[in-house]
Amino acid sequence: MSFFRKLFDRLIEHEFRWASTLFKIVFWWITAFFGLIVVFYVLYRMKSMLSAIPLVIQAACVILVVMAVLLITAMLRERNRALQAYDRFLAAFDDLKPATERERATGLSPDKMAVIRRKAGLLPGKPREWWRALDEAMEPYTSLNGEEGVFLTRPVSECLPEEEVVDPFYHSRFHESVPGILTALGLLATFVAILMALAGVTYNVRDPLRPVSGIDQLINGLSGKFLSSIIALLLSVIFTILEKKACDRPLRDGYDALIKRCKDVFPLLTQARILLDIQRIAMGQTREAVERE
């Protein structure tokens, strides 16, 4: 009984995360397995239809599929590089607690800033550039109580704009144009196949029985000539779903987490705070002058 109780407590402690991960792995493997079965079954049933598809369309379909796979692989690789850069940057602040209320009022102490700068100085590549952008916006400021601390003088989102953080790794504008490129190439292959079939249609005035020749080849393979357009549309839909769900959303969530973490660690010195401090100092000086008189 004690063994089962410990096992149950462990399951509650880990919040069933391992079970959720295992379920996802099994689900995707089963989905991929049945997907391959369906693909092979459809190809087997379409054997007669495939024989009627022009060779140009078959080659175009293969090229479109290979191109889509390569573009999806490149897109996922860029996403992974961006997420890894996020993780490396955030790892420099893992052991730092969020700024306390006192630190938000008086700023980070010089000793704490020295520790942060030492850790951030070890960052490689782009994360180091992000840290430099943050460090350039930090300035010491003496509060009204006489304590000097370090503040951010600009919002984190201005120091680290999303386009400067994401674009060096993930080319979002190009990936957004890929569905249109695939659709255009599919339509181009269809028009080329129809043009080649029309080029084989001839009219012979001297042959009254069959004045038009080649029309049978045009009509018999007409349905197959649209296959490249259909494949291109399907690949465009798949690419769009992956681009929005598997890449764009994780990158946005990662960027938001990075900005939030920096906001939690580094206190912000706003212009309103400076103006209020100046006003309080001026009022204090005026009060002292009145009392002296």
N, C-alpha and C positions, 0 to 999 in steps of 0.2 A: 504493500500500500504506500509506503514511504517513497518508493521509486516512482510510482505513478503520480504521487502528489508533487514531487520535485519536477517531474516532466511537465505537469500541468502548469506549475508556477513559472517554469522556464518559458513555456509557450506564451503565457500572459506577459512575461517580462519583455520578450522580444516582439510582442504585438503581432505575432504570426507573419512577420516579414519574410521569413524563409519559405513559408507555405505559399505566400503570394508570388514570390520569385519562381518557385518551382512550378506553380500553376501556369505562369506566363511562358516559361520555357517549354513545358509540355504542350501548351496550346499552340504556340507558334510552330513547333516541330510537326504536330499533327496536321495543322493547316497547310504547311509546306508539302507534306507527304501527299495529302489528298489533292492538293493543287497540281502536283506533278502527275498524279493518276488521271485527273481530268484532262490535262493538256495532252497526254499521250493518247487517251481515248478519243479526244476530238480529232487529233491528227490522224488516227487510224480510220475514223469514220469519214474523214474528209480526203481520203486518198484519191478517190476518183475526181473530186473537185480540184485538188491540187494539181492534177495532171493537166487540167484545162486552163490553169493560170499561166499567163505568159512568163517566160523566163526573166524578163526585165522586172516584172512586179515581184517575183519571188526574190530576186537579188535585192530589190529595194526594201522589201520587208525585212530581210536578214540584216541589211545595213542599218535600218531604223532601229531594230531591236538591239543590235550591238551598240549603236550610238547612244541609245537611251540608257543601257546598262552602264556604259562608261561614264556618262554624264551623272547618273545617280551615284555611282561610286565616288566620283570626284567631289560631288556635292556633300556626301556624307563624310568624306575625309576632311574637307574644309571645316565642316561643323565640328568634328572631333578636335581638330587643331585649335579652333576658337575656344571650345569648352575646356581643353587642357590648359590654355593660357589663362582663362578665368581661374581655374583651380590653383595654378602656380601663384597667381597674384594674391588670391585669398589665403593661401597657405602661409604667407608672410605675416598674416594677422590672426592666425588661428588661436594663439595663446593670449591674445589681447582681449580684455573685457571691454564692453561698451563704456563710453565715457559716462562718468557719474554726473549727478546734478552739479556738484561743485566744480568738476572739470569743465562742464559746459558754461559755467559762469566765469571761471578764472582761466580756462585754457589748459592744455596739456603741459606738464612740467618739462623743463629742459632735459632732465634725466630720462623720462619716458620717451621723449622725442629722439634722444640719442639712440636708445635701444631700437626704436622703430626704424630709424634711418640706417642703422647697421644691418638689420635684417633685410630691409627693402633694397639695400645696395647689392645684395647677393642675387637679386632677381635677374633672369636672363631675358634678352630680346625685348619684345614688345611690352611685357609686364614692367620692365625697368623704365621704359619710356612713359608708361602710365603713371608710375610712381614719381617720375621727374615732373610731370605735369601737375600732380598734386602738391609736390614739395615746393614748386615755384609759387603756388598760391597760398602758402603758409607764411604767416608773419607773427612775430611776437607782439603782444599787446598787454599793457598794464591796466588792470581793472581799478575801480575806484578804491578798493580796499588795499591797494598797493602791491598786489600779487601779479607777477608777470607770467604769462602762459602763451602757448602757441595756438593760433586759430587758423582755420581755413577762411580766406577772405572772399572766396567765390564758391557757389554751390558745386557739389561734386559732379552733377550732370553737365555743368559748363566746363569744368576741368577735363572731364572724360566724356565727350560727346559720343553718342552711340555709333555714328559713322566712323569715327576715328578708332574706336575700339573693335568694332566688328568687321569693317570693310577690309583691313589688311589680311584677314583670314578667310572671310566668307564673302564671295562676290554675288551679293543678293540680286543686283540688277541683271546680271547675266543669267542667273538661274531663273528669274522671273520671265525672261524672254525665251527660254528653252521650249516651253510648250508651243509657242507660236512658230518656232523654227521647225520643230518636228511635224506640225500640221502642214506647214508650207512645203516641206520636202515630200510628205506623203501625197499631197495634191499634185506636186510637180511630177512625181513618178506616174501618177494616174494619167495626167495629160500627155506625158511622153509616150506611154503605152498606147493611148488612143490615137495619137498622131502617127505612130509607127504602123498601127493597123489601118488607118486611113490612107497611108502612103501605098499600101498594097492593093487598094481598090482602084480598078481601072475600067474604063469604058471603051469598048471596041465597036465602032460603027459597022464594020464589015461582018460581024458575027450577029445575025438577027436572033439566033436562038439564045445565046448567052452574051448579051452586050455588056453586062456588068460582071466582072470577075473579082474575086477576093472578098466579096461581101459576107460570105459564110465565115471566114476567119474573124472578121470584125464582130459579127453578132455572137458567135459561139463563145468567144473569150471576153465578151463585154463585161459580164458580172465580175470576173476575176480581176479586171483592171482597176476596180474600186477597192480591192483588198488593201492596198498600201495606204489609202486614205483612212480606212477604218482602223488599221493597225496604228497609224499615226495619231488618230484621235484618242484611242485607248491609251497609248503610251503618254500622251499629253495629260490625260486625266490622272493617270498613276503618278506621273512626275509632279503634278501640281499638288496632289494630296501629300506626297512625301515631303515636298518643299515646305508646305505650310505646317504640317503636323510634326514631322520628324526633325526639321531643321529650324524653321523660323521661330516656332514657339519655344523650343529649348534655348535658343540663343537669346531671345528676349528675356526669358525667365532668368537665365544666367547673368545677363547684363543688369537686370533689376536687382538681383541678389548682390552683385558686386557693388552697385551704387548704394544699396541699403547698408551693407557692411561698412563702407567708408563713412557714411553718415553717422553710423552708430559709434565709430571709433574716434572720428575727428570732429571736434566742436566747430560750429560755423559762427564767424563774426560778421554780423549783418550791419548794414549802414544805419539802420534804425537804432541798433545798440550803441554805435559810436555817437550818433546825434543825441541820444538820451544821456549818455555819459557827459558829453560836452555841455548839455543843458544843465545837468546837475552840478557840474563844476562851476559854471557861470552863476547859477543861483547861490551856490555856497560862497563864492567870492563876493557877490552882491550883498548877501546877508552879513558877511564879516565887515564889509565896508560900512554898512548901515550901523552896525553895532559900535564901530570905532567912532563914528560921528556922534 
